[in-house]
Amino acid sequence: MAGNENLEIIFGDILKTDIKTLVQEEFQLLRPMACANLPYYITTPVLAALLESRAFEAVTVMVQKEVAQRICAPAGKGDYGAFSVFCQYYAEPELLFDVMALRTARTITPTSAKIAAHMLAAPRATSARQANFTMSAKTMF
């Protein structure tokens, strides 16, 4: 990637990767950030892995609009749930902008709309308390 010497693309299955170890080995002394366009069916496990690894200063993703709204939903709103609590525990999420799909032969439905969301890492409880938190959040919702 000429002109982008600070960019590294690593090919592999994110769901089978030890993210924390990879980041420690590949990006020592750097402030790594993750950026991804996530397919709907693996959005939750990938975001969970990225956030739980606590390996990134920021995570910016393009996800389905309803997923982004759920991630950023405030307590008391209809979209607020276990995944909202989870993401807001590990990060400070915000919606960035709508991403318009290119017109194709198929019509674009609201469920195919995407939004870019940015999550700045948030200082939270130590890893010893993370398992308890995750279990509690899943149980509450």
C-alpha positions in Angstrom: 0.0 0.0 0.0 2.3 2.7 -1.3 2.1 5.8 0.8 0.4 4.1 3.7 3.3 2.4 5.4 1.5 2.6 8.7 -1.4 0.5 7.4 -1.3 -3.3 7.8 -4.0 -5.6 6.6 -4.0 -9.0 8.3 -5.9 -11.8 6.5 -7.6 -14.4 8.6 -10.7 -15.4 10.5 -11.3 -12.8 13.2 -13.5 -15.3 15.1 -10.6 -17.7 15.4 -7.9 -15.1 16.2 -6.5 -14.3 19.6 -6.9 -10.6 19.1 -5.1 -9.4 22.2 -2.0 -11.5 21.4 -2.0 -10.5 17.8 -2.1 -6.8 18.6 0.6 -7.2 21.3 2.9 -9.0 18.8 2.2 -7.0 15.7 1.7 -3.5 17.0 4.0 -3.0 20.0 4.3 0.6 21.2 1.6 1.8 18.8 -2.0 3.0 19.4 -3.9 0.4 17.4 -7.4 1.0 16.0 -9.7 -1.4 14.4 -11.8 -0.6 11.4 -14.3 -3.0 9.7 -17.4 -3.4 7.6 -19.2 -6.1 9.5 -21.8 -8.5 7.9 -25.0 -8.7 10.0 -24.6 -12.4 10.9 -21.3 -11.9 12.7 -21.6 -8.4 14.0 -22.2 -9.3 17.6 -19.4 -11.9 18.0 -16.8 -9.8 16.2 -17.6 -6.6 18.1 -17.6 -8.6 21.4 -14.2 -10.0 20.6 -12.8 -6.6 19.6 -14.1 -4.8 22.6 -13.3 -7.6 25.2 -9.7 -7.8 23.9 -9.2 -4.2 25.2 -6.5 -4.1 22.5 -7.7 -1.1 20.6 -7.8 2.6 21.3 -10.8 2.9 19.1 -13.1 0.6 17.0 -14.9 2.0 14.0 -17.3 -0.2 12.2 -19.9 -0.1 9.5 -22.9 -2.2 10.6 -26.6 -2.5 9.9 -28.5 0.6 10.9 -30.6 -1.1 13.6 -27.5 -2.7 15.1 -25.8 0.7 15.4 -28.9 2.2 16.9 -29.0 -0.6 19.5 -25.3 -0.2 20.3 -25.8 3.5 21.0 -29.3 3.4 22.6 -29.6 5.1 26.0 -31.2 3.3 28.9 -34.9 3.4 28.9 -35.3 3.4 25.1 -36.8 0.5 23.2 -33.6 -0.4 21.4 -31.7 -0.6 24.7 -30.7 -4.1 25.7 -27.9 -6.5 26.7 -25.8 -5.6 23.7 -26.2 -1.9 24.4 -25.0 -2.4 28.0 -22.1 -4.6 26.8 -20.9 -2.1 24.2 -21.3 0.9 26.5 -19.4 -0.9 29.3 -16.3 -1.4 27.1 -16.6 1.8 25.0 -18.2 5.1 24.4 -20.1 4.5 21.2 -21.5 7.1 18.8 -23.2 7.1 15.5 -21.1 8.8 12.8 -23.1 8.9 9.5 -25.5 6.9 7.3 -23.9 5.0 4.4 -26.0 5.1 1.3 -26.0 1.9 -0.8 -25.3 2.0 -4.5 -28.5 1.6 -6.5 -28.7 -1.9 -8.0 -31.3 -3.9 -9.7 -32.7 -4.8 -6.3 -34.5 -2.2 -4.2 -32.8 -1.0 -1.0 -34.8 -1.8 2.1 -34.5 -0.1 5.4 -32.9 -3.3 6.8 -30.1 -3.0 4.3 -29.2 0.5 5.3 -25.8 0.8 7.1 -24.4 3.3 9.6 -20.8 3.9 10.5 -20.3 3.8 14.3 -17.3 4.7 16.3 -16.4 3.4 19.7 -13.7 5.0 21.8 -12.2 2.7 24.4 -13.5 3.4 27.8 -11.6 2.8 31.1 -13.7 0.3 33.0 -13.4 -2.4 35.6 -10.5 -4.9 35.7 -10.6 -8.1 33.7 -11.3 -10.0 36.9 -14.8 -8.4 37.0 -15.6 -8.7 33.3 -16.9 -12.3 33.3 -19.3 -11.3 36.1 -20.5 -8.2 34.3 -21.1 -10.1 31.0 -23.1 -12.8 32.7 -25.2 -10.3 34.7 -25.9 -8.2 31.6 -27.1 -11.3 29.6 -29.3 -12.4 32.6 -30.9 -9.0 33.0 -32.1 -8.8 29.4 
